């Protein structure tokens, strides 16, 4: 099972609590609570923890999902941090993406931040063989403020 494999893997995140079984964009909506294919993770990597804190402060992010090599177990020493930040549909994701990069400035690592509206995510999360689908099914929720 993917959740057990992720929880047992040494390194960057630690299991906090199991999430209910569900999928789709409903879990991204405000107040939907943790609803992810893998366990909700609490960052123990100090750079990731600082980045999450900065993004929560700058964007009032309710949810942040780690994806890419740091979430999927093929981490190189110089790997970047790939983060998805879903936002309310009324928010301009591109402006918030720029704000996210400003908030992360000065950290000793590279970041790729995707800020997407829940509406956009609803249209794309279940597209077979897409990055969005992989994030949906294999991403690691590192912040869920509800």
Residue pairs with C-beta under 8 A, 6 or more apart in sequence:
2 37
2 38
2 137
2 138
3 18
3 37
3 38
3 39
6 13
6 38
6 39
6 41
6 71
6 73
6 140
7 15
7 39
9 73
11 45
11 75
12 43
12 44
12 45
12 48
12 70
12 75
13 41
13 42
13 43
13 44
13 45
13 48
13 66
13 140
13 142
14 41
14 42
14 44
15 39
15 40
15 41
15 42
16 39
16 40
16 41
16 42
17 34
17 39
17 40
18 39
18 40
19 34
19 35
19 36
19 37
19 38
19 39
19 40
19 141
20 33
20 34
20 35
22 35
23 37
23 136
23 137
24 122
24 125
24 126
24 136
25 118
25 121
25 122
25 125
26 32
26 35
27 33
27 34
27 35
27 36
28 63
28 86
28 118
28 121
29 118
30 62
30 88
30 146
31 146
32 146
33 144
33 146
34 40
34 141
34 144
36 65
36 139
36 141
37 136
37 137
37 138
37 139
38 138
38 139
38 140
38 141
39 140
40 141
40 144
41 66
41 140
41 141
41 142
42 142
43 49
43 52
43 142
45 70
47 81
47 107
47 108
47 109
48 66
48 70
48 81
48 142
50 107
51 81
51 83
51 104
51 107
51 109
51 111
52 64
52 142
52 143
54 103
54 104
54 107
55 61
55 64
55 83
55 85
55 100
55 103
55 104
55 113
55 143
56 64
56 143
56 145
57 103
58 99
58 100
58 102
58 103
59 85
59 87
59 96
59 99
59 100
59 103
59 115
61 85
61 87
61 143
61 145
62 86
62 144
62 145
62 146
63 85
63 86
63 141
63 143
63 144
63 145
64 83
64 84
64 85
64 141
64 142
64 143
65 83
65 84
65 85
65 86
65 135
65 139
65 140
65 141
65 142
66 81
66 82
66 83
66 139
66 140
66 141
66 142
67 82
67 83
67 84
67 131
67 134
67 135
67 138
67 139
67 140
68 79
68 80
68 81
68 82
68 112
69 75
69 76
69 79
69 82
70 79
70 80
70 81
70 82
71 82
71 138
71 139
71 140
72 138
78 110
80 109
80 110
80 111
80 112
81 109
81 110
81 111
81 112
82 111
82 112
82 114
83 111
83 112
83 113
83 114
83 142
84 114
84 116
84 135
84 139
85 96
85 100
85 113
85 114
85 115
85 116
86 115
86 116
86 117
86 118
86 121
87 93
87 96
87 115
87 116
87 117
87 118
88 117
88 118
89 117
89 118
89 119
91 117
93 115
93 116
93 117
93 120
94 115
96 115
97 113
97 114
97 115
100 113
100 115
101 111
101 113
104 111
104 113
121 132
124 130
124 132
125 132
125 133
125 135
125 136
126 133
126 136
127 133
